[in-house]
Amino acid sequence: MLAKNVGGIDRALRIIIGALMVIAALVGYSNWLLIGIVPLATGLMSSCPLYSLIGVNTCKKD
């Protein structure tokens, strides 16, 4: 399991933007379905593999 490294605002933006991209693809407005799945999935999991690679963490410190 990947460590959580996506914080609150970052997570919310990823979910909103990803969902909008997926919806736009499903209604035929764009072809961004696969691109929209990435921010949606990372937002829902609260973990971003790219953040892990570059050492970024937007979660609040305990």
N, C-alpha and C positions, 0 to 999 in steps of 0.2 A: 504494500500500500504506500502510496506517495504521501509525503508529509504535507500538511496544509501550509500554503504559502500565499494564498490569495485572501486579502482582507475584505472588510464589509463593503466599502464604496466600490472597490475594484470588482468584487464579486457581483454586486448588483448591476453594474454597467455591463459586465460580460454577459450576464443572463439576459438583460434587456436587449442589447445589441444582437446577440446570437439569436434570440427568439424572433426579433424583427427580420433578420436576414433569412431565417428558415421560413417564416410566414410569407415573405416577399417571394421566395422561390416557389413555394407551394401554390400561390395564386397566379404564378406566371409572370410576375413583374421583373424577376431577375433569375440568374442561374447560379446564385450564391449558396445553394443548399449545403454543399460540403464545407464551404468556408464558414458558414454560419454555425455549423455543428461544433467547430473547435472552441469558440468562446463560450458557447452554451454549455458544453461538456465541462470545460475547465472551471466555469463559474459554479456549476452544480456540484462538482467534486471539491471545490475550494483548493485545488491544487493545479499548478501549471508546470509541466516538465521544462519548458524554456526558462521559467524563473529559477528552477532548481539548477539548471546548467550555468546560468550567469550570476547566481547568488543573490537574487532579489527576493524579498519577503515583505508583503504589504499587510500581514497580520499584525495586530497589536501585540506588544510584548506583555507577558504576564507579570 
